[in-house]
Amino acid sequence: MPVRHVLVVDDSKSARLMLRKMLQGFGLTVDTVDSAEEALLYLRTQRPDAIFMDHTMPGADGLSAAKQIKHDPATALIPITMYTSKDEPAYQDEAREAGAVGV
């Protein structure tokens, strides 16, 4: 399935805007939310083709949101890519265990 519509989840407004602009440059439709909780609410009514999720956010972090998304049969097949400054192999393993396809 081609990716045409993505969701960006990040508490940083500048990061959301920068990633949105980059992804729109590839011809993608981009929606943004500023928290893991907002992402879960968004997914009640919307089905993006992919999700780009920050790890560190106030409230629920990206990994806990990824686990919830993957646990719900309605959203389990949406690929999630985590983006973060964490680059340790242990974090990459943890992200994949949470359901992310990459970091």
MMTF fields as JSON, N, C-alpha, C and O atoms, coordinates in Angstrom:
{
  "mmtfVersion": "1.0.0",
  "mmtfProducer": "UNKNOWN",
  "numBonds": 411,
  "numAtoms": 412,
  "numGroups": 103,
  "numChains": 1,
  "numModels": 1,
  "chainsPerModel": [1],
  "groupsPerChain": [103],
  "chainIdList": ["A"],
  "bondAtomList": [4, 2, 8, 6, 12, 10, 16, 14, 20, 18, 24, 22, 28, 26, 32, 30, 36, 34, 40, 38, 44, 42, 48, 46, 52, 50, 56, 54, 60, 58, 64, 62, 68, 66, 72, 70, 76, 74, 80, 78, 84, 82, 88, 86, 92, 90, 96, 94, 100, 98, 104, 102, 108, 106, 112, 110, 116, 114, 120, 118, 124, 122, 128, 126, 132, 130, 136, 134, 140, 138, 144, 142, 148, 146, 152, 150, 156, 154, 160, 158, 164, 162, 168, 166, 172, 170, 176, 174, 180, 178, 184, 182, 188, 186, 192, 190, 196, 194, 200, 198, 204, 202, 208, 206, 212, 210, 216, 214, 220, 218, 224, 222, 228, 226, 232, 230, 236, 234, 240, 238, 244, 242, 248, 246, 252, 250, 256, 254, 260, 258, 264, 262, 268, 266, 272, 270, 276, 274, 280, 278, 284, 282, 288, 286, 292, 290, 296, 294, 300, 298, 304, 302, 308, 306, 312, 310, 316, 314, 320, 318, 324, 322, 328, 326, 332, 330, 336, 334, 340, 338, 344, 342, 348, 346, 352, 350, 356, 354, 360, 358, 364, 362, 368, 366, 372, 370, 376, 374, 380, 378, 384, 382, 388, 386, 392, 390, 396, 394, 400, 398, 404, 402, 408, 406],
  "bondOrderList": [1, 1, 1, 1, 1, 1, 1, 1, 1, 1, 1, 1, 1, 1, 1, 1, 1, 1, 1, 1, 1, 1, 1, 1, 1, 1, 1, 1, 1, 1, 1, 1, 1, 1, 1, 1, 1, 1, 1, 1, 1, 1, 1, 1, 1, 1, 1, 1, 1, 1, 1, 1, 1, 1, 1, 1, 1, 1, 1, 1, 1, 1, 1, 1, 1, 1, 1, 1, 1, 1, 1, 1, 1, 1, 1, 1, 1, 1, 1, 1, 1, 1, 1, 1, 1, 1, 1, 1, 1, 1, 1, 1, 1, 1, 1, 1, 1, 1, 1, 1, 1, 1],
  "groupList": [{"groupName": "MET", "atomNameList": ["N", "CA", "C", "O"], "elementList": ["N", "C", "C", "O"], "formalChargeList": [0, 0, 0, 0], "bondAtomList": [1, 0, 2, 1, 3, 2], "bondOrderList": [1, 1, 2], "singleLetterCode": "M", "chemCompType": "L-PEPTIDE LINKING"}, {"groupName": "PRO", "atomNameList": ["N", "CA", "C", "O"], "elementList": ["N", "C", "C", "O"], "formalChargeList": [0, 0, 0, 0], "bondAtomList": [1, 0, 2, 1, 3, 2], "bondOrderList": [1, 1, 2], "singleLetterCode": "P", "chemCompType": "L-PEPTIDE LINKING"}, {"groupName": "VAL", "atomNameList": ["N", "CA", "C", "O"], "elementList": ["N", "C", "C", "O"], "formalChargeList": [0, 0, 0, 0], "bondAtomList": [1, 0, 2, 1, 3, 2], "bondOrderList": [1, 1, 2], "singleLetterCode": "V", "chemCompType": "L-PEPTIDE LINKING"}, {"groupName": "ARG", "atomNameList": ["N", "CA", "C", "O"], "elementList": ["N", "C", "C", "O"], "formalChargeList": [0, 0, 0, 0], "bondAtomList": [1, 0, 2, 1, 3, 2], "bondOrderList": [1, 1, 2], "singleLetterCode": "R", "chemCompType": "L-PEPTIDE LINKING"}, {"groupName": "HIS", "atomNameList": ["N", "CA", "C", "O"], "elementList": ["N", "C", "C", "O"], "formalChargeList": [0, 0, 0, 0], "bondAtomList": [1, 0, 2, 1, 3, 2], "bondOrderList": [1, 1, 2], "singleLetterCode": "H", "chemCompType": "L-PEPTIDE LINKING"}, {"groupName": "LEU", "atomNameList": ["N", "CA", "C", "O"], "elementList": ["N", "C", "C", "O"], "formalChargeList": [0, 0, 0, 0], "bondAtomList": [1, 0, 2, 1, 3, 2], "bondOrderList": [1, 1, 2], "singleLetterCode": "L", "chemCompType": "L-PEPTIDE LINKING"}, {"groupName": "ASP", "atomNameList": ["N", "CA", "C", "O"], "elementList": ["N", "C", "C", "O"], "formalChargeList": [0, 0, 0, 0], "bondAtomList": [1, 0, 2, 1, 3, 2], "bondOrderList": [1, 1, 2], "singleLetterCode": "D", "chemCompType": "L-PEPTIDE LINKING"}, {"groupName": "SER", "atomNameList": ["N", "CA", "C", "O"], "elementList": ["N", "C", "C", "O"], "formalChargeList": [0, 0, 0, 0], "bondAtomList": [1, 0, 2, 1, 3, 2], "bondOrderList": [1, 1, 2], "singleLetterCode": "S", "chemCompType": "L-PEPTIDE LINKING"}, {"groupName": "LYS", "atomNameList": ["N", "CA", "C", "O"], "elementList": ["N", "C", "C", "O"], "formalChargeList": [0, 0, 0, 0], "bondAtomList": [1, 0, 2, 1, 3, 2], "bondOrderList": [1, 1, 2], "singleLetterCode": "K", "chemCompType": "L-PEPTIDE LINKING"}, {"groupName": "ALA", "atomNameList": ["N", "CA", "C", "O"], "elementList": ["N", "C", "C", "O"], "formalChargeList": [0, 0, 0, 0], "bondAtomList": [1, 0, 2, 1, 3, 2], "bondOrderList": [1, 1, 2], "singleLetterCode": "A", "chemCompType": "L-PEPTIDE LINKING"}, {"groupName": "GLN", "atomNameList": ["N", "CA", "C", "O"], "elementList": ["N", "C", "C", "O"], "formalChargeList": [0, 0, 0, 0], "bondAtomList": [1, 0, 2, 1, 3, 2], "bondOrderList": [1, 1, 2], "singleLetterCode": "Q", "chemCompType": "L-PEPTIDE LINKING"}, {"groupName": "GLY", "atomNameList": ["N", "CA", "C", "O"], "elementList": ["N", "C", "C", "O"], "formalChargeList": [0, 0, 0, 0], "bondAtomList": [1, 0, 2, 1, 3, 2], "bondOrderList": [1, 1, 2], "singleLetterCode": "G", "chemCompType": "PEPTIDE LINKING"}, {"groupName": "PHE", "atomNameList": ["N", "CA", "C", "O"], "elementList": ["N", "C", "C", "O"], "formalChargeList": [0, 0, 0, 0], "bondAtomList": [1, 0, 2, 1, 3, 2], "bondOrderList": [1, 1, 2], "singleLetterCode": "F", "chemCompType": "L-PEPTIDE LINKING"}, {"groupName": "THR", "atomNameList": ["N", "CA", "C", "O"], "elementList": ["N", "C", "C", "O"], "formalChargeList": [0, 0, 0, 0], "bondAtomList": [1, 0, 2, 1, 3, 2], "bondOrderList": [1, 1, 2], "singleLetterCode": "T", "chemCompType": "L-PEPTIDE LINKING"}, {"groupName": "GLU", "atomNameList": ["N", "CA", "C", "O"], "elementList": ["N", "C", "C", "O"], "formalChargeList": [0, 0, 0, 0], "bondAtomList": [1, 0, 2, 1, 3, 2], "bondOrderList": [1, 1, 2], "singleLetterCode": "E", "chemCompType": "L-PEPTIDE LINKING"}, {"groupName": "TYR", "atomNameList": ["N", "CA", "C", "O"], "elementList": ["N", "C", "C", "O"], "formalChargeList": [0, 0, 0, 0], "bondAtomList": [1, 0, 2, 1, 3, 2], "bondOrderList": [1, 1, 2], "singleLetterCode": "Y", "chemCompType": "L-PEPTIDE LINKING"}, {"groupName": "ILE", "atomNameList": ["N", "CA", "C", "O"], "elementList": ["N", "C", "C", "O"], "formalChargeList": [0, 0, 0, 0], "bondAtomList": [1, 0, 2, 1, 3, 2], "bondOrderList": [1, 1, 2], "singleLetterCode": "I", "chemCompType": "L-PEPTIDE LINKING"}],
  "groupTypeList": [0, 1, 2, 3, 4, 2, 5, 2, 2, 6, 6, 7, 8, 7, 9, 3, 5, 0, 5, 3, 8, 0, 5, 10, 11, 12, 11, 5, 13, 2, 6, 13, 2, 6, 7, 9, 14, 14, 9, 5, 5, 15, 5, 3, 13, 10, 3, 1, 6, 9, 16, 12, 0, 6, 4, 13, 0, 1, 11, 9, 6, 11, 5, 7, 9, 9, 8, 10, 16, 8, 4, 6, 1, 9, 13, 9, 5, 16, 1, 16, 13, 0, 15, 13, 7, 8, 6, 14, 1, 9, 15, 10, 6, 14, 9, 3, 14, 9, 11, 9, 2, 11, 2],
  "groupIdList": [1, 2, 3, 4, 5, 6, 7, 8, 9, 10, 11, 12, 13, 14, 15, 16, 17, 18, 19, 20, 21, 22, 23, 24, 25, 26, 27, 28, 29, 30, 31, 32, 33, 34, 35, 36, 37, 38, 39, 40, 41, 42, 43, 44, 45, 46, 47, 48, 49, 50, 51, 52, 53, 54, 55, 56, 57, 58, 59, 60, 61, 62, 63, 64, 65, 66, 67, 68, 69, 70, 71, 72, 73, 74, 75, 76, 77, 78, 79, 80, 81, 82, 83, 84, 85, 86, 87, 88, 89, 90, 91, 92, 93, 94, 95, 96, 97, 98, 99, 100, 101, 102, 103],
  "secStructList": [7, 7, 7, 7, 3, 3, 3, 3, 3, 7, 1, 7, 2, 2, 2, 2, 2, 2, 2, 2, 2, 2, 2, 2, 6, 6, 6, 7, 3, 3, 3, 3, 3, 1, 1, 2, 2, 2, 2, 2, 2, 2, 6, 6, 6, 7, 7, 7, 1, 3, 3, 3, 3, 3, 1, 7, 7, 1, 1, 1, 7, 2, 2, 2, 2, 2, 2, 2, 2, 2, 2, 1, 6, 6, 6, 6, 6, 1, 7, 3, 3, 3, 3, 7, 1, 7, 7, 7, 2, 2, 2, 2, 2, 2, 2, 2, 2, 2, 6, 7, 1, 5, 7],
  "xCoordList": [0.848, 0.0, 0.892, 1.754, 0.702, 1.521, 1.167, 0.01, 2.172, 1.966, 1.645, 2.438, 0.477, 0.053, -0.318, -0.245, -0.721, -1.253, -0.569, -0.653, 0.108, 0.843, 0.438, -0.083, 0.701, 0.473, 1.818, 2.599, 2.095, 3.3, 2.872, 1.971, 3.533, 3.202, 4.438, 5.435, 4.381, 5.53, 5.044, 4.2, 5.58, 5.189, 5.889, 5.482, 6.924, 7.652, 7.011, 6.973, 6.512, 5.874, 6.857, 6.497, 8.088, 9.071, 9.407, 9.579, 9.505, 9.777, 8.609, 8.823, 7.377, 6.202, 6.21, 5.974, 6.486, 6.469, 7.574, 7.344, 8.775, 9.881, 9.615, 9.819, 9.163, 8.898, 7.725, 7.734, 6.724, 5.584, 6.052, 5.658, 6.886, 7.375, 8.202, 8.065, 9.061, 9.866, 8.978, 9.191, 7.994, 7.123, 6.223, 5.954, 5.758, 4.959, 5.791, 5.254, 7.099, 7.996, 8.002, 8.377, 7.592, 7.47, 6.053, 5.719, 5.23, 3.868, 2.885, 1.804, 3.244, 2.377, 1.433, 1.769, 0.267, -0.647, -0.229, -0.058, -0.063, 0.477, -0.466, -0.808, -0.878, -1.605, -0.648, 0.266, -0.851, 0.016, -0.809, -1.897, -0.269, -0.822, 0.346, 1.483, 0.066, 1.173, 1.354, 2.097, 0.686, 0.876, 0.451, -0.266, 0.915, 0.511, -0.996, -1.667, -1.51, -2.945, -3.765, -4.787, -3.298, -3.996, -3.927, -4.881, -2.806, -2.667, -3.703, -4.333, -3.872, -4.847, -6.276, -7.089, -6.583, -7.895, -8.069, -9.12, -7.052, -7.072, -7.371, -8.162, -6.734, -6.871, -8.241, -8.543, -9.057, -10.431, -11.242, -12.171, -10.883, -11.677, -10.87, -11.45, -9.556, -8.704, -7.787, -7.444, -7.394, -6.475, -5.363, -5.471, -4.3, -3.171, -2.476, -2.658, -1.686, -0.943, 0.297, 0.813, 0.783, 1.971, 1.968, 1.291, 2.758, 2.869, 4.342, 5.133, 4.704, 6.034, 5.847, 5.139, 6.485, 6.217, 7.495, 8.494, 7.446, 8.52, 8.484, 7.434, 9.63, 9.662, 9.295, 8.376, 10.003, 9.86, 8.823, 9.026, 7.71, 6.645, 6.052, 6.098, 5.495, 4.798, 3.63, 3.049, 3.296, 2.232, 2.784, 3.897, 2.006, 2.434, 3.568, 3.541, 4.561, 5.647, 5.301, 4.292, 6.15, 5.893, 5.837, 5.041, 6.656, 6.639, 5.334, 4.79, 4.834, 3.565, 2.423, 1.516, 2.465, 1.44, 1.547, 0.535, 2.773, 2.962, 2.387, 1.742, 2.619, 2.081, 0.555, -0.047, -0.071, -1.535, -2.053, -3.06, -1.367, -1.772, -1.679, -2.577, -0.603, -0.406, -1.344, -1.627, -1.826, -2.736, -4.167, -4.941, -4.511, -5.858, -5.926, -5.198, -6.777, -6.858, -7.172, -6.776, -7.873, -8.23, -7.026, -7.043, -5.977, -4.806, -3.504, -2.45, -3.567, -2.357, -1.475, -0.261, -2.047, -1.255, -0.639, 0.081, -0.909, -0.317, 1.16, 1.462, 2.086, 3.505, 3.842, 3.385, 4.656, 5.087, 6.602, 7.302, 7.104, 8.531, 8.76, 8.17, 9.616, 9.973, 11.083, 11.983, 11.026, 12.17, 12.532, 11.684, 13.83, 14.317, 15.817, 16.467, 16.362, 17.818, 18.457, 19.682, 17.652, 18.182, 18.67, 17.911, 19.931, 20.431, 21.098, 21.808, 20.864, 21.442, 20.733, 19.521, 21.493, 20.869, 19.754, 18.759, 19.904, 18.867, 17.554, 16.481, 17.631, 16.409, 15.771, 14.551, 16.583, 16.043, 15.321, 14.26, 15.884, 15.224, 13.909, 12.898, 13.929, 12.722, 11.629, 10.456, 12.016, 11.046, 10.431, 9.223, 11.25, 10.721, 9.798, 8.782, 10.151, 9.279, 7.935, 6.914, 7.934, 6.694, 5.862, 4.702, 6.456, 5.72, 6.229, 5.676, 7.27, 7.808, 8.545, 9.184, 8.444, 9.155, 10.579, 11.423, 10.851, 12.196, 12.33, 11.355, 13.581, 13.911, 14.729, 15.134],
  "yCoordList": [-1.177, 0.0, 1.238, 1.374, 2.125, 3.341, 4.273, 4.37, 4.946, 5.909, 7.263, 7.815, 7.788, 9.091, 10.066, 11.282, 9.508, 10.328, 9.881, 8.71, 10.805, 10.447, 11.341, 12.443, 10.819, 11.561, 11.792, 10.855, 13.036, 13.392, 13.716, 14.525, 13.07, 13.254, 13.782, 13.07, 15.028, 15.637, 16.822, 17.596, 16.961, 18.098, 19.387, 20.467, 19.301, 20.481, 21.028, 20.354, 22.254, 22.864, 22.989, 22.724, 23.387, 23.546, 22.208, 22.134, 21.148, 19.821, 19.361, 18.805, 19.587, 19.214, 19.95, 19.358, 21.255, 22.044, 21.622, 21.534, 21.359, 20.96, 19.603, 19.442, 18.632, 17.31, 17.371, 16.701, 18.17, 18.325, 18.854, 18.338, 19.875, 20.46, 19.45, 19.352, 18.7, 17.684, 16.629, 16.266, 16.143, 15.093, 15.598, 14.874, 16.84, 17.418, 17.546, 17.49, 17.717, 17.761, 16.458, 16.442, 15.369, 14.076, 13.836, 12.737, 14.873, 14.769, 14.123, 13.699, 14.046, 13.412, 14.421, 15.597, 13.956, 14.73, 14.474, 13.325, 15.55, 15.425, 16.073, 17.25, 15.283, 15.801, 15.787, 14.964, 16.692, 16.743, 16.837, 17.413, 16.259, 16.416, 16.607, 16.272, 17.149, 17.511, 16.605, 16.95, 15.454, 14.541, 13.133, 12.921, 12.179, 10.79, 10.642, 9.914, 11.331, 11.261, 11.784, 11.204, 12.891, 13.441, 12.481, 12.371, 11.788, 10.808, 9.698, 9.285, 9.221, 8.154, 8.636, 7.882, 9.875, 10.437, 10.571, 10.225, 11.065, 11.222, 9.879, 9.811, 8.814, 7.503, 6.867, 5.836, 7.457, 6.963, 7.199, 6.448, 8.258, 8.613, 8.674, 8.72, 8.676, 8.821, 7.6, 6.965, 7.278, 6.169, 6.616, 6.445, 7.184, 7.547, 6.277, 5.197, 6.425, 5.286, 4.986, 3.869, 5.97, 5.794, 6.866, 7.889, 6.593, 7.519, 7.76, 6.819, 9.028, 9.421, 9.935, 10.917, 9.268, 9.543, 9.921, 9.204, 11.053, 11.446, 10.513, 9.969, 10.333, 9.491, 10.289, 9.914, 11.384, 12.118, 13.227, 14.206, 13.051, 14.053, 14.077, 13.072, 15.218, 15.252, 14.265, 14.01, 13.722, 12.719, 11.393, 11.001, 10.719, 9.429, 9.646, 10.594, 8.767, 8.893, 8.116, 7.414, 8.262, 7.641, 6.129, 5.528, 5.502, 4.041, 3.518, 2.525, 4.166, 3.702, 3.903, 3.075, 4.991, 5.213, 4.155, 3.634, 3.844, 2.82, 1.486, 0.786, 1.136, -0.124, -0.13, -1.137, 0.996, 1.068, 0.984, 0.328, 1.646, 1.621, 0.199, -0.255, -0.499, -1.864, -2.862, -3.92, -2.542, -3.426, -3.359, -4.302, -2.262, -2.076, -2.663, -2.206, -3.664, -4.273, -3.271, -3.483, -2.192, -1.2, -0.387, 0.164, -0.308, 0.512, -0.281, 0.269, -1.551, -2.366, -2.427, -2.59, -2.301, -2.441, -1.131, -1.13, -0.025, 1.254, 1.245, 1.094, 1.403, 1.434, 2.701, 3.8, 2.502, 3.608, 3.705, 2.71, 4.897, 5.173, 6.14, 7.219, 5.746, 6.619, 7.547, 7.13, 8.796, 9.674, 10.343, 10.869, 10.302, 10.72, 10.93, 10.499, 11.579, 11.725, 10.484, 10.364, 9.564, 8.328, 7.433, 7.119, 7.029, 6.18, 4.903, 4.227, 4.583, 3.374, 2.144, 2.166, 1.075, -0.158, -0.671, -1.209, -0.512, -0.973, -0.229, -0.827, 1.086, 1.84, 1.35, 1.204, 1.101, 0.611, -0.718, -0.942, -1.591, -2.863, -2.629, -3.262, -1.711, -1.4, -0.835, -1.178, 0.028, 0.614, -0.464, -0.466, -1.357, -2.435, -3.359, -3.821, -3.624, -4.443, -3.746, -4.411, -2.422, -1.663, -1.623, -1.21, -2.053, -2.094, -1.165, -1.145, -0.391, 0.518, -0.273, -1.288, 0.208, -0.455, 0.067, -0.552, 1.201, 1.754, 2.949, 3.458, 3.38, 4.531, 5.485, 6.542],
  "zCoordList": [0.0, 0.0, 0.0, 0.868, -0.941, -0.962, 0.195, 0.604, 0.705, 1.786, 1.169, 0.407, 1.506, 0.987, 2.093, 1.917, 3.249, 4.344, 5.629, 6.001, 6.311, 7.523, 8.689, 8.517, 9.88, 11.116, 11.779, 11.945, 12.162, 12.911, 14.336, 14.556, 15.309, 16.727, 17.43, 17.552, 17.894, 18.571, 19.394, 18.943, 20.603, 21.439, 21.027, 21.456, 20.21, 19.744, 18.467, 17.437, 18.555, 17.383, 16.224, 15.077, 16.511, 15.422, 14.786, 13.569, 15.58, 15.011, 14.142, 13.065, 14.599, 13.79, 12.461, 11.408, 12.521, 11.289, 10.325, 9.119, 10.85, 9.995, 9.341, 8.138, 10.131, 9.569, 8.595, 7.563, 8.924, 8.009, 6.655, 5.609, 6.682, 5.426, 4.629, 3.409, 5.327, 4.641, 3.989, 2.832, 4.72, 4.198, 3.077, 2.119, 3.196, 2.116, 0.837, -0.27, 0.999, -0.157, -0.94, -2.112, -0.307, -0.979, -1.488, -1.93, -1.421, -1.924, -0.952, -1.36, 0.32, 1.303, 1.944, 2.087, 2.323, 3.152, 4.591, 4.996, 5.369, 6.719, 7.727, 7.614, 8.713, 9.862, 11.039, 11.089, 11.988, 13.162, 14.43, 14.443, 15.501, 16.845, 17.794, 17.462, 18.982, 19.87, 21.087, 22.006, 21.105, 22.236, 21.849, 20.871, 22.645, 22.44, 22.652, 21.921, 23.649, 23.935, 22.75, 22.383, 22.158, 20.986, 19.808, 19.038, 19.666, 18.584, 18.741, 17.767, 19.963, 20.194, 19.919, 19.385, 20.277, 19.951, 18.44, 17.901, 17.765, 16.307, 15.635, 14.694, 16.126, 15.502, 15.721, 15.12, 16.558, 16.709, 15.441, 15.144, 14.683, 13.494, 12.206, 11.121, 12.303, 11.116, 10.984, 11.981, 9.749, 9.503, 8.553, 7.339, 9.109, 8.248, 7.754, 8.315, 6.706, 6.165, 6.993, 6.95, 7.749, 8.59, 9.676, 9.57, 10.738, 11.86, 12.153, 12.222, 12.324, 12.79, 14.211, 14.434, 15.175, 16.582, 17.325, 17.273, 18.013, 18.914, 20.117, 20.459, 20.751, 21.95, 23.191, 23.919, 23.44, 24.692, 24.557, 23.839, 25.262, 25.274, 26.679, 27.388, 27.086, 28.376, 28.353, 27.298, 29.494, 29.534, 29.038, 29.388, 28.232, 27.681, 26.687, 25.902, 26.725, 25.754, 24.474, 24.407, 23.484, 22.189, 22.228, 21.507, 23.046, 23.106, 23.698, 23.214, 24.724, 25.306, 24.308, 24.228, 23.554, 22.532, 21.432, 20.963, 21.026, 19.993, 20.449, 19.669, 21.703, 22.234, 22.168, 21.796, 22.531, 22.49, 21.065, 20.802, 20.15, 18.743, 18.198, 17.49, 18.523, 18.028, 18.707, 18.146, 19.898, 20.626, 20.071, 20.235, 19.428, 18.886, 17.48, 16.599, 17.242, 15.909, 14.794, 13.647, 15.116, 14.094, 13.624, 12.523, 14.454, 14.104, 14.074, 13.755, 14.401, 14.56, 13.315, 13.436, 12.141, 10.914, 10.422, 9.423, 11.102, 10.699, 11.107, 12.291, 10.153, 10.523, 11.317, 11.004, 12.351, 13.21, 13.145, 13.334, 12.879, 12.946, 14.094, 14.14, 15.012, 16.13, 15.673, 14.945, 16.092, 15.851, 17.159, 17.879, 17.441, 18.745, 18.684, 17.733, 19.677, 19.754, 20.357, 20.364, 20.86, 21.436, 20.295, 19.378, 20.357, 19.277, 19.782, 19.038, 21.046, 21.602, 21.021, 20.804, 20.771, 20.264, 21.181, 20.694, 22.488, 23.415, 23.172, 23.252, 22.872, 22.595, 21.299, 21.221, 20.296, 19.028, 19.229, 18.646, 20.041, 20.355, 21.088, 20.784, 22.057, 22.82, 21.915, 22.062, 20.981, 20.058, 19.158, 18.922, 18.67, 17.821, 18.619, 18.101, 19.87, 20.726, 20.959, 21.131, 20.966, 21.147, 19.864, 19.887, 18.743, 17.488, 16.415, 15.315, 16.694, 15.681, 14.595, 14.873, 13.372, 12.265, 12.159, 11.51, 12.793, 12.75, 13.668, 14.222, 13.811, 14.654, 13.812, 14.295]
}
